[in-house]
Amino acid sequence: MATQKFMGRGQLIDRLTAQVGDRATAVKILQQRGQLQADGKTFTAEGQARNNMTAEERAKDRAAKKTGAPTSAFTYNPKTNTARKR
């Protein structure tokens, strides 16, 4: 899987590009989410915070926001890029 190459910090755009197949589409998605400014290169404060997270931390953060449980309550599956409650 191409996205397995981009699991670390600072790889948000690269990982999303690998997932959607096109860098322009990835930039557009991040701009719509408010994580990337109109220039397509500069992260917003929220975007920089997400970019500083690993794929695992982002998955746990998504799950925590959805359920209200702390991020420490989840385990990460890198094959599916999802977090499940322990």
C-alpha positions in Angstrom: 0.0 0.0 0.0 1.5 3.4 -1.0 0.2 5.1 2.1 2.4 3.0 4.3 5.4 5.0 3.2 4.0 8.2 4.7 3.2 7.3 8.3 5.4 9.8 10.1 5.2 13.4 11.2 5.3 16.1 8.6 3.8 13.9 5.9 0.1 14.9 5.9 0.0 16.2 2.3 2.1 13.2 1.0 -0.1 10.7 2.8 -3.4 12.2 1.6 -1.9 12.4 -1.9 -1.2 8.7 -1.8 -4.7 8.0 -0.5 -6.6 10.1 -3.1 -4.2 9.7 -6.0 -3.6 13.3 -6.9 -1.7 16.1 -5.1 -4.1 18.8 -6.3 -7.0 16.9 -4.9 -5.2 16.4 -1.6 -4.5 20.2 -1.4 -8.1 21.0 -2.2 -9.4 18.7 0.6 -7.0 20.2 3.1 -8.1 23.7 2.1 -11.8 22.7 2.5 -11.0 21.3 6.0 -9.3 24.6 6.9 -5.9 23.0 7.4 -4.2 24.6 4.4 -4.2 28.2 3.3 -5.3 29.4 -0.1 -1.7 29.3 -1.4 -1.7 25.5 -1.1 1.6 25.4 0.7 1.1 27.0 4.1 -0.6 25.2 6.9 -3.1 26.9 9.2 -2.5 26.5 13.0 -4.9 23.5 12.9 -3.2 22.1 9.9 0.2 22.4 11.4 -1.0 20.6 14.5 -2.3 17.7 12.3 0.9 17.7 10.2 2.9 17.3 13.4 1.0 14.1 14.2 1.8 10.6 12.9 -0.9 8.7 11.1 -1.5 6.7 14.3 -2.0 9.9 16.3 -4.4 11.3 13.8 -6.5 8.1 13.7 -6.6 8.0 17.5 -7.6 11.7 17.5 -10.4 11.1 15.0 -11.7 8.2 17.1 -11.5 10.2 20.3 -13.4 13.1 18.9 -16.1 10.8 17.6 -16.6 8.9 20.8 -15.4 11.4 23.5 -13.0 8.8 25.0 -9.3 9.7 25.5 -6.8 8.8 22.8 -5.1 6.4 25.2 -8.2 4.2 25.1 -7.6 3.2 21.4 -5.3 0.9 19.5 -4.2 1.6 16.0 -4.4 -0.7 13.0 -2.0 0.6 10.3 -3.4 -1.6 7.6 -6.8 0.1 7.8 -5.7 3.4 9.3 -8.3 3.1 12.0 -8.3 3.2 15.8 -10.4 0.9 17.9 -11.3 1.0 21.5 -9.2 -1.4 23.6 
